[in-house]
Amino acid sequence: MDHVGVMALDPDFKWSDRVILDLHFDACYFQRDKSPGRWRTTPISVTGSDGRAAYEGPDASRVVELMGEVVAWLEQGDLDTHVVVRAAMAHLHTVSVHPFRDGNGRISRIVQSLVLAREGLLSPEFASIEEYLANNTPEYYAVLQRVQGGSYSPERDASEWVAFCVEAHISQARRRLDQIAEASSRWRYLERLAASRGWPDRLVIALEQSLIGGTDRTKYEQEAEISTATASNDFRRLLDAGLVTQVGRGRSTRYFASETLRSEVGEAVAYRERT
């Protein structure tokens, strides 16, 4: 998504074949046998869960022409349509051409995210519906199969696909709101905990970091903007209080939330959800 983020903010950006080829190379460079960054030159089909061909891509001789049409549409087509709908159609147009030997679903989702990000609706990491699709993969493939039919037919009704993508964005948005609310509740609890012990507010940062993947002295120092000595003293307080555990020694030392802290924070967050 780093490349998408750069292109999303580029004032001189224009859709082109090269943009899509480069994005595909970024996504699939480690699969050299799959021709990353190059249009396919052979037939392609998608196998369904029953082992039979669920979709036949258009002939390889048409890929350059069809992707040229997709690129022209991305640059100028249906610009008055809501960006979420355009992004969903960008995904469908790309995956239906199936322009690469492999990674067609991946590149189609990246193109979808870039359409959204270019409009400034969402940053790339929030525009992506990858998480929803990963959690609803059978439905994703089933909707695509129904909308696409068995072969390339761009005149088919795509409304079911658009509705699926809209629901994916709504679901992702709800999940993000829940995550934000949970983080806010967690932070408030940690603030109360630090205050009840007469600790400086900065220790909330160390506690939060310990809960989210663990932390170390350097990471804490940088975010709290404190000295090495102060960071060491703060972690000693947390260790003595039984709120964090220490793993490793010397420069490899890391600190993780103790089971006691996780339990207390979990109860606080659960209480918020009930009220």
N, C-alpha and C positions, 0 to 999 in steps of 0.2 A: 504493500500500500504506500510505501514511501514515494515511488515514482508517480503514483496517482495523485498524491498530495502535492507534488511539485507541479504537475500539469494542471491541477485544479486551480492553482493560483497564477498561472502564466497568462498575462494579458494578451499575448500574441498567439495563444494556442489555436490550432486548427485541426480538426479531425482529418486523418489521412490513413492510407493503407499502412504507412510506416509506423504510425502510432500504435495500431493494433498488432502489427508484427513485433514491434519492440516490447510491448506489454506481454505478449506471448513468450518471447524469449526470456524476459525477466521471471515469468512464472514457471517456465519449464526448462531452463538452461541446463539443469542437472540431468535431463533425459536426452542426451545427445542423439540417441538412436531414434527419437521421435521427431527429429527435425525442428527444434525450437526456433521460432521466428521465421518459419518458411511455410507458405501455403502447401497444403497436401497435393499430391500428384497421383494419388491412387483412390479407388473407391473406398467408401466408409459406411459402416452401419452400426447401429446401437442395438445391443442384445438385451432383451427383456428378462424379467425374473424367471420366465418359463424356459429360457434358453433359446428362444426364437428371435429373429430379427424384429425389433420393435419400430425401427426407423431407418430408412435408407437416405443418406445424404445425397444432394445433387451430384451429378457427374463432376469429376475433378476438373474437367476442361472448362467448367462454368464458374469455378471458385473465384477467379480474379474478377470476372465481370460482376458476379453477385455481391462480392464484398465491396466492389466499387460503388454499387448501388446502396449498400448499407452505409458506407462512409458518407456518400452524398446526402443521404437522409439524416445521418447524425449531425451533419454540418448545417443543413438547411430545412429539413423536413419537419412538419407539424410542430413548429416552434411555439405555437400558441397553446399547445396541449400541456396539461399539468405535467411537471417534470417527473413525478413518480410514475405516471403512465408512460411517458417517453422512455424512461429508464427501463421499465418492464419490457417495452417493445424492443429496445436496443438489445436486451438480453435474448429475447425470443428470435429476433432477426439473425443475430450472430450464431446462436446455437443451432438454428435451423439450417444455416448454410454448412455448419460443421466444417470450417475451413482448414482445420489442422488435423494432423494424424492423431494427436492426443491433446488433452487439456482443453477441450472445447467448452465444457461446462465452466471450468475455471476462468477462462478468458472472457466468457460471456458475463459472468458475475462481476468481473473486474470492470468491463465496459459499462455495465449497469451502475456500478458505484461511481465511476468517473462522470457519467452523465449527471448524477445527483450532485456530486461534489462541485462540478463546474458551475452549477446554478447557485452554489452557496447555500443550498438547503441544509446540508449536513457535511461535516468533515468526513473524509474517506473512511475512518475507522468506525463512524457511526452510520454512514450511508450503507455499508455492506449488510446484506441479509444472510451472510454465510452461516452464522450461528443458527438462525431459524431453519435454514435449509438442511443443516447437519442434523438437527433434531427432528426434522420432518421429511427425511429423504424419500421414503416410499411415496408420500403424497406429492412431492416435488416431481418425481419421475412420472407418476400417474397423470398429473395435470398436463405435463409437457406432451406425453404420449397422446392424450385425448385431443389436445389442441393442434398438435402437428399432424396427426394422422400418420400413416405409414411411410409417407415420402414428402419431399419438399413441395408444399402447397401454400404459398404466402397469402392466398386469398381466403384461407379458412378463418373462421371467427376466433378471435383471440381474447374475448371478454373474460373467459374463465381464468386464463393465465394472468390477466391484469388484476382480477379480483384476488387471486392467490397472492400476488406480489404485494398488493395493498395490505392484505391481512398480515403478511410477513412483516411489513414495516410497522404496522400498528402493534403487533406482538413484541417486536424489538423495542419499540418506544416504551411500552408498558414495563418491559423488563428493565430498561435503563432507569425509568422513574423509580422502580422498586429498589434498584441498586443505589441510587442517589439517596433515597429515603433511609435505606439501611445504613449507608455510610454516615449520614447526618446523625442518626440515632446513636450509632457507635461512638462517634466523635463527642457528642454531648455527654454520654456516659463516662468516657475517659476524662473529660474535663472535670466532671463531678468527682471522679475518683482521685485525680491529682489534687484538687482543692481540698478534699476531705483529709488528705495526708499532709497538707501544707507544702506541697511540692510546687516548683515553678511550672508555669504553663507549658514550657518547652517539652516536658516529659510526656505530654500527650502525643507528640510527634513520634517519640521512641516507641511508645505503646502501640500506636497505630501501625507503624512500620513492622513491629514484631508480629502483629496479627495478619498482615498482608504479605506473606511470603518470607518473612524474617528480615533482619537488618544486620548491619555491622557498624562499627564505630565511624568509619569514613562517611557512609551514607547518612547517618544521623548528624554528624558534624556539619555536613554540607547543607542539609535542609534546615537545621536549627541555627546555623551560623554561629557555632560555638567552638571553643578550643578543644584540643584532644584531651586535655586534663579534665575539663568539665564533662565531656562525653563519657569518659571512663568512670567518673564519679556517679553520673546519672545511671549508668548501667549497673553499677554496684548497688545503688539504692533499689533498683527494680529486681535484681537478683536476691537481695536480702529480704525483700517483701514477698518473694515467691511468685512474682508476676511474669517473669521471663525465665527461660532456661538458656544455658550457654552450650554451644557446640563448637568444638575445635579449640585451638590455642594460637596465641600469637596473632599474626596478620590474617590468619584464616578463621579467626573467631567470629561466630555469628550468634545472634540472639533471636529466640523465637518465643512467642507467647506461651505461657504455661497453660496447663489444662485448667487451672483455677481461673486465670484471666479469660480464657475462651468460654468457659462455662458462665461466668458472670456477664460477659458481653452478650453471649447468646440469649441469656434470660432477659436482658434489657431490651434487645432488639425484638424478641418474641413478644414482650409486653407491649411494645409500641405497636406491633402489628395487630394485637388484640383490641387496642383502644382506639 
